[in-house]
Amino acid sequence: MAEEPGRTGAERAEGPRELNDLRVLKALAQPRRQQMLQHLTVHGPATSATLARALGLNTGATSYHLRELARYGFVEETRGSGHGRERWWRAIPGDRRFPPRSRQSPEMRLVMDELNRLSYAADLELFAQLQRDPGPDEWADALPHSRGTIRLTLPELHEFFEEYIALLNRYKRPDADTPDGARTVLTRFLAFPAPTASAADAGSCDNNRKESEPS
């Protein structure tokens, strides 16, 4: 699993970063922090006051969570459009990856399961918002969607994923190089092996047996 794949400039040269510290994962899996990161990613830099209004929090809570996210390298202060002592924050892009499940401790698996649950729930809510208000017809008509099936070996699946990350990186660019009319587009990648034939057959047999049992 990867989060915010790809970097630009010097950041990209650092390559993927594996988040294998349980403290970092726990900090990231906090629900409010996930909401704040999503807001910064979708809407761009914001102040703690802006985030507080958008998420229904107080500025003290958002300031604390921003400091914790900054502590672990997920956000940073940036030059904003405000005046005076306002502190603006942005999400730091990066190719962040999580340890494979075989290397996760039981406690880490619990944290990762919660992080995945929060992430998928947020994605579904964003998609539901889009369906309720798709915006201009030309964008609503251009919504790409694909469901497919391919047969791969494990090495091929790893290669497929890296090619997907490389494709995303091709289209990443600094704000200064982004043309007028561009919008933030959320991309998600999920691939998993289908159940084995024996498991599928067992499930089918179980269902048939239940249906044939006398009531």
GUMAR-288974 format. One line per 8 residues: number of its first residue (from 1); for each residue x, y, z of N, C-alpha, C. Coordinates in Angstrom, 2 decimals, padded with zeros to 5 digits. Each point is the difference from the previous one (the first is absolute). Example, Ala and Ser with C-alpha at 12.3 -4.5 7.8 and 13.67 -1.06 7.14 Angstrom:
% residues 2
1) 013.19,-005.69,007.80,-000.89,001.19,000.00,000.90,001.20,000.00 | -000.35,001.05,-000.72,000.82,001.19,000.06,-000.77,001.09,000.73
***
This chain:
% residues 215
1) 000.85,-001.19,000.00,-000.85,001.19,000.00,000.89,001.24,000.00 | -000.41,000.98,-000.75,000.75,001.25,-000.06,-000.95,001.16,000.21 | 000.54,001.10,000.49,-000.81,001.19,000.24,000.65,001.18,-000.68 | -000.83,000.78,-000.72,000.51,001.16,-000.73,001.26,-000.34,-000.79 | -000.08,-000.94,-000.95,001.20,-000.40,-000.74,000.60,001.17,-000.77 | 001.32,-000.04,-000.09,000.69,000.94,-000.85,000.36,001.31,000.67 | 001.15,000.51,-000.33,000.45,001.29,000.48,000.50,000.80,-001.17 | 000.27,001.27,000.24,000.53,000.83,-001.07,001.39,000.49,000.38
9) 000.80,000.27,-000.99,001.32,000.58,000.24,000.86,-000.87,000.89 | 000.61,000.67,001.01,000.91,-000.69,000.90,-000.72,-001.03,000.84 | -001.30,000.23,000.29,-000.74,-000.95,000.82,-000.08,-001.34,-000.69 | -000.25,000.01,-001.33,-000.18,-001.25,-000.71,001.29,-000.81,000.01 | 001.14,000.66,000.01,001.28,-000.71,-000.05,000.22,-000.87,001.23 | -000.70,000.32,001.11,000.19,-000.78,001.21,-000.60,-001.39,-000.12 | -000.96,-000.19,-000.90,-000.61,-001.30,-000.19,-001.05,-000.31,001.05 | -000.53,-001.23,-000.04,-001.05,-000.39,000.94,000.49,000.02,001.45
17) -000.91,000.31,000.89,000.28,-000.01,001.43,-000.97,-000.96,000.68 | 000.54,-001.00,000.67,-000.86,-000.97,000.70,-000.30,000.50,001.42 | -001.26,000.03,000.34,-000.43,000.40,001.34,-000.10,-001.25,000.86 | 001.09,-000.36,000.65,000.04,-001.22,000.79,000.11,000.25,001.50 | -000.13,001.27,000.41,000.04,000.35,001.41,-001.44,000.04,000.52 | -000.28,-000.81,001.01,-001.36,-000.09,000.52,-000.50,001.35,000.51 | 000.90,000.80,000.58,-000.41,001.31,000.49,-000.47,000.90,-001.14 | 000.69,-000.07,-001.12,-000.37,000.80,-001.17,-001.36,-000.45,-000.54
25) -000.20,-001.31,-000.08,-001.26,-000.53,-000.51,-001.17,000.37,000.91 | 000.23,-000.06,001.32,-001.06,000.39,000.93,-000.33,001.48,-000.14 | 001.03,000.81,-000.19,-000.24,001.44,-000.19,-000.80,000.25,-001.27 | 000.28,-000.76,-001.05,-000.68,000.19,-001.27,-001.42,-000.51,000.04 | -000.26,-001.04,000.79,-001.32,-000.65,000.03,-001.01,000.74,000.86 | 000.38,001.11,000.62,-000.94,000.76,000.80,-001.07,000.60,-000.93 | -001.29,-000.24,000.28,-001.05,000.41,-000.95,000.02,001.48,-000.37 | 000.19,000.89,000.98,000.01,001.43,-000.32,001.17,000.36,-000.91
33) 001.13,-000.63,000.22,001.17,000.29,-000.83,-000.22,-000.48,-001.42 | -000.68,-001.13,-000.14,-000.33,-000.47,-001.34,-000.89,000.99,-000.72 | -000.98,000.54,000.73,-000.89,001.01,-000.59,000.77,001.26,-000.42 | 000.92,000.41,000.85,000.77,001.20,-000.29,000.92,-000.21,-001.19 | 000.65,-001.14,-000.06,000.86,-000.30,-001.13,-000.80,-000.04,-001.30 | -001.19,-000.60,000.06,-000.85,-000.05,-001.18,-000.37,001.40,-000.46 | -000.36,000.87,000.95,-000.38,001.36,-000.35,001.16,000.74,-000.63 | 001.20,-000.13,000.58,001.17,000.68,-000.55,000.36,-000.54,-001.37
41) -000.19,-001.29,-000.21,000.33,-000.61,-001.29,-000.98,000.42,-001.08 | -001.29,000.04,000.35,-001.02,000.32,-000.99,-000.10,001.49,-000.26 | 000.06,000.82,001.07,-000.27,001.43,-000.13,001.26,000.87,000.06 | 001.15,-000.58,000.32,001.21,000.79,000.05,000.28,000.57,001.37 | 001.03,000.85,000.12,000.42,000.54,001.30,-001.13,000.68,000.75 | 000.09,-000.06,001.34,-001.02,000.60,000.85,000.60,000.35,001.34 | -000.71,000.84,000.74,000.39,000.31,001.37,-000.75,-000.92,000.94 | 000.40,-000.01,001.25,-000.71,-000.82,000.99,-001.43,000.48,000.15
49) -000.23,001.32,-000.13,-001.36,000.54,000.11,-000.87,-000.48,-001.16 | 000.58,-000.03,-001.20,-000.74,-000.49,-001.17,-000.38,-001.45,000.18 | 000.94,-000.81,000.45,-000.27,-001.41,000.23,-001.04,-000.19,001.09 | 000.08,000.80,001.05,-000.95,-000.11,001.10,-001.43,000.25,-000.50 | -000.17,001.04,-000.82,-001.34,000.29,-000.52,-000.48,-001.11,-000.93 | 000.89,-000.51,-000.82,-000.40,-001.01,-000.99,-000.36,-001.33,000.67 | 000.68,-000.33,001.10,-000.17,-001.31,000.63,-000.80,000.05,001.30 | -000.43,001.18,000.40,-000.79,000.10,001.21,000.81,-000.20,001.27
57) 001.24,000.47,000.01,000.88,-000.13,001.15,000.32,001.39,000.55 | 000.71,000.03,001.12,000.51,001.28,000.48,001.44,000.15,-000.45 | 000.47,001.23,-000.05,001.33,000.26,-000.54,001.10,-000.61,000.87 | -000.27,-000.13,001.30,001.00,-000.65,000.85,000.23,-001.44,-000.40 | -001.09,-000.72,-000.32,000.12,-001.40,-000.42,000.71,-000.11,-001.35 | -000.38,000.85,-000.95,000.64,-000.09,-001.32,001.48,000.37,000.08 | 000.33,000.98,000.82,001.41,000.38,000.15,000.81,-001.14,000.57 | -000.56,-000.71,000.98,000.70,-001.13,000.61,000.22,-001.10,-001.04
65) -001.06,-000.34,-000.74,000.12,-001.08,-000.98,000.96,000.39,-001.13 | 000.01,001.27,-000.38,000.94,000.44,-001.03,001.44,-000.14,000.48 | 000.24,000.34,001.25,001.36,-000.14,000.54,000.43,-001.47,000.02 | -000.93,-000.88,000.34,000.33,-001.43,000.02,000.26,-000.52,-001.41 | -000.81,000.43,-000.95,000.23,-000.41,-001.39,001.32,000.54,-000.53 | 000.34,001.22,000.39,001.28,000.58,-000.41,001.16,-000.75,000.65 | -000.19,-000.42,001.23,001.05,-000.73,000.74,000.42,-001.26,-000.75 | -000.96,-000.63,-000.66,000.29,-001.26,-000.70,000.14,000.18,-001.51
73) 000.06,001.25,-000.46,000.32,000.26,-001.40,-001.15,-000.09,-000.97 | -001.24,000.20,000.46,-001.15,-000.06,-000.90,-000.48,001.37,-000.45 | 000.26,001.03,000.80,-000.36,001.37,-000.39,001.17,000.91,000.34 | -000.03,001.21,-000.55,001.01,000.99,000.32,-000.59,001.40,-000.19 | 000.62,000.97,000.66,-000.44,001.38,-000.18,000.39,000.46,-001.40 | -000.84,000.87,-000.55,000.25,000.50,-001.34,-000.42,001.45,-000.09 | 000.41,000.67,-001.03,-000.36,001.39,-000.21,-001.47,000.07,-000.41 | -000.80,000.70,000.75,-001.42,000.09,-000.28,-000.37,001.33,-000.61
81) -001.30,000.19,-000.15,-000.51,001.24,-000.58,-000.56,000.94,001.06 | 000.20,-000.36,001.27,-000.55,000.81,001.07,000.93,001.12,000.43 | -000.36,000.62,001.11,000.78,001.12,000.50,000.36,-000.25,001.46 | 000.91,000.78,000.50,000.33,-000.04,001.41,000.65,-001.30,000.42 | -000.49,-000.58,001.11,000.65,-001.15,000.60,-000.67,-001.32,-000.39 | -000.83,000.00,-001.04,-000.65,-001.24,-000.42,001.05,-001.03,-000.44 | -000.19,-001.22,000.43,000.89,-001.10,-000.38,-000.74,-000.90,-000.99 | 000.57,-000.13,-001.17,-000.60,-000.83,-001.05,000.73,-001.33,-000.07
89) -000.75,-001.06,-000.30,000.54,-001.35,-000.04,-000.36,-000.67,-001.32 | 000.89,-000.85,-000.46,-000.28,-000.78,-001.20,000.36,-001.46,000.27 | -000.66,-000.90,-000.71,000.35,-001.42,000.05,001.27,-000.22,-000.80 | 000.93,-000.78,000.55,001.25,-000.30,-000.69,-000.22,-001.22,-000.90 | 000.17,000.14,-001.32,-000.16,-001.17,-000.87,001.16,-000.96,000.17 | -000.23,-001.25,-000.34,001.09,-000.96,000.09,-000.47,-001.41,-000.31 | 000.91,-000.84,-000.38,-000.28,-001.41,-000.27,000.16,-000.76,001.31 | -001.04,-000.01,000.80,000.03,-000.65,001.31,-000.63,-001.38,-000.11
97) 000.72,-000.99,000.47,-000.49,-001.37,-000.11,-000.02,-000.65,001.38 | -000.86,-001.00,000.11,-000.17,-000.69,001.27,000.62,-001.39,-000.07 | 000.45,-000.52,001.14,000.61,-001.33,-000.02,-000.98,-001.06,-000.49 | 000.47,-001.00,-000.73,-000.90,-001.09,-000.41,-000.58,-000.68,001.25 | -001.16,-000.57,-000.16,-000.71,-000.56,001.15,000.82,-001.07,000.72 | 000.83,-000.73,-000.74,000.80,-001.06,000.61,001.03,000.55,000.98 | 000.36,001.29,-000.13,000.97,000.62,000.90,-000.66,000.89,001.06 | -001.31,-000.02,000.05,-000.70,000.82,000.99,-000.25,-000.81,001.28
105) 000.28,000.62,001.12,-000.32,-000.63,001.27,-001.52,000.01,000.19 | -000.53,-000.82,000.93,-001.45,000.03,000.24,-000.52,001.40,000.32 | 000.76,000.77,000.79,-000.44,001.35,000.33,000.03,000.91,-001.23 | 001.03,-000.17,-000.83,000.08,000.80,-001.21,-001.14,-000.33,-000.95 | -000.39,-001.27,-000.06,-001.10,-000.38,-000.88,-001.30,000.68,000.44 | -000.21,000.10,001.30,-001.20,000.67,000.49,000.00,001.48,-000.43 | 001.16,000.63,000.12,000.11,001.41,-000.40,-000.21,000.15,-001.50 | 000.59,-000.90,-000.79,-000.14,000.07,-001.44,-001.44,-000.26,-000.43
113) -000.67,-000.94,000.67,-001.40,-000.27,-000.32,-000.86,001.25,000.25 | 000.26,000.71,001.10,-000.74,001.21,000.29,000.33,001.09,-001.01 | 001.27,000.13,-000.36,000.40,001.00,-000.99,-000.67,-000.27,-001.34 | -000.03,-001.26,-000.41,-000.67,-000.35,-001.24,-001.50,000.30,000.07 | -000.62,-000.32,001.13,-001.43,000.24,000.15,-000.30,001.50,-000.14 | 000.79,000.82,000.66,-000.20,001.45,-000.09,000.21,000.50,-001.42 | 001.03,-000.50,-000.65,000.33,000.46,-001.36,-001.11,-000.37,-000.98 | -000.46,-001.25,000.05,-001.03,-000.44,-000.94,-001.32,000.72,000.27
121) -000.34,000.22,001.27,-001.24,000.71,000.33,000.06,001.44,-000.52 | 001.16,000.64,000.14,000.15,001.37,-000.50,-000.12,000.04,-001.52 | 000.59,-000.98,-000.68,-000.09,-000.05,-001.46,-001.45,-000.16,-000.46 | -000.75,-000.87,000.66,-001.39,-000.22,-000.37,-000.82,001.27,000.22 | 000.28,000.73,001.08,-000.73,001.23,000.27,000.32,001.06,-001.06 | 001.26,000.11,-000.38,000.36,000.95,-001.05,-000.69,-000.35,-001.32 | -000.05,-001.29,-000.31,-000.65,-000.43,-001.24,-001.50,000.27,000.07 | -000.60,-000.20,001.17,-001.43,000.29,000.17,-000.27,001.49,-000.19
129) 000.91,000.85,000.50,-000.14,001.44,-000.20,000.04,000.34,-001.49 | 000.89,-000.66,-000.72,000.11,000.26,-001.44,-001.28,-000.39,-000.71 | -000.60,-001.11,000.39,-001.24,-000.43,-000.63,-001.15,000.97,000.28 | 000.00,000.58,001.23,-001.04,000.96,000.34,000.20,001.32,-000.73 | 001.25,000.39,-000.22,000.31,001.27,-000.66,001.18,-000.21,-000.93 | -000.25,-000.52,-001.19,001.10,-000.34,-000.91,000.71,001.20,-000.61 | -000.60,001.18,000.10,000.64,001.16,-000.59,-000.28,000.11,-001.48 | 000.86,000.73,-000.75,-000.22,000.19,-001.43,-000.15,-001.32,-000.75
137) -000.85,-000.01,-001.04,-000.26,-001.23,-000.73,001.25,-000.60,-000.61 | 000.92,000.86,-000.47,001.19,-000.55,-000.67,000.86,-000.81,000.97 | 000.02,000.37,001.30,000.74,-000.78,000.98,-000.79,-001.24,000.41 | -001.30,000.14,000.16,-000.82,-001.15,000.37,000.03,-001.07,-001.08 | 000.04,000.43,-001.27,000.02,-000.96,-001.11,001.36,-000.68,-000.15 | 001.04,000.62,000.54,001.36,-000.53,-000.20,000.46,-000.90,001.14 | -000.89,-000.33,000.93,000.38,-000.80,001.16,000.46,-001.39,-000.45 | 001.28,-000.32,000.10,000.46,-001.33,-000.44,-000.32,-001.06,001.04
145) -000.34,-001.18,-000.47,-000.34,-001.10,000.90,000.36,-001.30,-000.69 | 000.59,-000.91,000.75,000.40,-001.28,-000.60,-000.03,-001.11,001.05 | -000.55,-001.13,-000.36,000.08,-001.21,000.81,000.48,-001.11,-000.93 | 001.08,-000.65,000.35,000.55,-001.01,-000.89,000.57,-001.18,000.76 | 000.41,-001.00,-000.76,000.60,-001.21,000.56,001.20,-000.38,-000.86 | 001.14,-000.23,000.62,001.19,-000.46,-000.71,000.64,-001.13,000.80 | 000.76,-000.84,-000.68,000.69,-001.10,000.67,001.49,000.33,000.07 | 000.53,000.07,001.22,001.36,000.44,000.21,000.72,-000.91,000.98
153) 001.32,-000.06,-000.14,000.82,-000.59,001.05,000.28,001.08,001.03 | 000.54,-000.38,001.15,000.32,001.00,001.01,001.00,001.03,-000.51 | 001.09,-000.41,-000.66,000.92,001.02,-000.54,-000.68,000.93,-000.99 | -000.90,-000.53,-000.82,-000.70,000.84,-000.97,-000.92,000.99,000.71 | -000.64,-000.43,001.10,-000.86,000.90,000.75,000.79,001.14,000.60 | 001.20,-000.29,000.54,000.86,001.06,000.52,000.40,000.97,-001.13 | 000.33,-000.55,-001.15,000.39,000.84,-001.14,-001.18,000.86,-000.46 | -001.18,-000.58,-000.03,-001.21,000.73,-000.39,-000.22,001.20,000.91
161) 000.16,-000.20,001.30,-000.19,001.08,000.96,001.03,001.11,-000.21 | 001.27,-000.37,-000.18,001.03,001.02,-000.20,-000.23,000.79,-001.28 | -000.52,-000.66,-001.04,-000.32,000.71,-001.23,-001.15,000.98,000.22 | -000.94,-000.38,000.85,-001.10,000.91,000.34,000.53,001.24,000.72 | 000.91,-000.20,000.97,000.60,001.13,000.71,000.76,000.90,-000.97 | 000.74,-000.62,-000.93,000.75,000.78,-000.99,-000.94,000.82,-000.88 | -001.16,-000.56,-000.33,-000.96,000.74,-000.81,-000.52,001.22,000.76 | -000.30,-000.15,001.29,-000.42,001.13,000.80,001.08,001.08,000.04
169) 001.24,-000.43,000.16,001.10,000.97,000.08,000.15,000.80,-001.29 | -000.34,-000.61,-001.12,000.09,000.71,-001.28,-000.90,001.22,-000.01 | -001.11,-000.06,000.70,-000.98,001.08,-000.04,000.09,000.93,001.21 | 000.90,-000.27,000.92,000.17,000.89,001.15,000.90,001.17,-000.40 | -000.37,001.20,000.44,000.78,001.18,-000.35,-000.26,001.09,001.03 | 000.94,000.92,000.13,-000.19,001.12,000.95,-001.20,000.85,-000.38 | -000.55,000.70,000.98,-001.14,000.87,-000.27,000.31,001.02,-001.09 | 001.24,000.49,-000.01,000.36,001.02,-000.99,-000.08,-000.52,-001.43
177) 000.14,-001.33,-000.17,-000.04,-000.59,-001.34,-001.36,-000.58,-000.35 | -000.98,000.14,000.88,-001.32,-000.56,-000.23,-000.82,000.96,-000.85 | -000.54,-000.47,-001.13,-000.73,000.90,-000.90,-001.35,000.42,000.58 | -000.52,001.10,-000.50,-001.32,000.47,000.39,-001.05,-001.06,-000.35 | -001.00,-000.13,000.84,-001.06,-000.96,-000.26,000.24,-001.36,000.63 | 001.19,-000.21,000.57,000.30,-001.29,000.63,-000.72,-000.09,001.34 | -000.42,-001.18,000.36,-000.63,-000.25,001.29,000.74,-001.12,000.72 | -000.11,-000.02,001.30,000.56,-001.11,000.77,-000.82,-001.26,-000.31
185) 000.67,-001.04,-000.43,-000.65,-001.27,-000.32,000.52,-001.06,000.97 | -000.90,-000.63,000.71,000.39,-001.03,000.95,000.15,-001.33,-000.72 | 001.14,-000.65,000.18,000.25,-001.30,-000.63,000.14,-001.04,001.09 | -000.57,-001.16,-000.22,000.07,-001.09,000.96,000.32,-001.29,-000.75 | 000.83,-000.83,000.60,000.37,-001.27,-000.62,-000.22,-001.11,001.02 | -000.72,-001.04,-000.40,-000.23,-001.15,000.87,000.01,-001.25,-000.86 | 000.87,-000.92,000.31,000.07,-001.27,-000.72,000.15,-001.12,001.03 | -000.76,-001.07,-000.16,000.10,-001.12,000.95,-000.33,-001.30,-000.73
193) 000.60,-001.11,000.45,-000.24,-001.27,-000.69,-001.42,-000.51,000.24 | -000.57,-000.57,-001.03,-001.32,-000.62,000.14,000.13,-001.24,000.88 | -001.08,-000.41,000.66,000.06,-001.22,000.81,000.43,-001.19,-000.85 | 000.72,-000.92,000.60,000.43,-001.19,-000.72,-001.21,-000.85,-000.37 | 000.18,-000.86,-000.99,-001.11,-000.83,-000.45,-000.53,-000.88,001.13 | 000.90,-000.54,000.82,-000.43,-000.88,001.09,-000.85,000.75,001.01 | 000.40,001.26,000.31,-000.76,000.79,000.94,-001.36,000.36,-000.57 | -000.02,000.35,-001.30,-001.26,000.35,-000.63,-000.93,-001.20,-000.05
201) 000.56,-001.18,-000.33,-000.81,-001.21,-000.06,-000.57,-000.34,001.37 | 000.83,000.17,001.04,-000.46,-000.30,001.35,-001.16,000.90,000.39 | 000.12,001.27,-000.35,-001.09,000.93,000.30,-001.26,-000.37,-000.75 | 000.17,-000.42,-001.26,-001.16,-000.39,-000.79,-000.66,-001.23,000.57 | 000.81,-000.97,000.45,-000.55,-001.21,000.59,-000.75,000.31,001.28 | 000.57,000.89,000.80,-000.66,000.37,001.24,-001.36,000.62,-000.28 | -000.04,000.88,-000.99,-001.26,000.64,-000.32,-001.02,-000.99,-000.52 | 000.46,-000.95,-000.84,-000.92,-001.00,-000.54,-000.54,-000.89,001.11
209) 000.89,-000.35,000.95,-000.42,-000.87,001.08,-001.06,000.70,000.85 | 000.21,001.25,000.29,-000.95,000.74,000.81,-001.35,000.11,-000.69 | 000.04,000.17,-001.33,-001.25,000.15,-000.72,-000.79,-001.31,-000.08 | 000.74,-001.14,000.05,-000.66,-001.28,-000.16,-000.43,-000.62,001.32 | 000.43,000.61,001.12,-000.36,-000.56,001.29,-001.47,000.19,000.28 | -000.67,-000.99,000.60,-001.42,000.14,000.29,-000.25,001.07,001.04 | -001.09,000.70,-000.12,-000.33,001.05,000.96,-000.76,-000.58,001.18
***
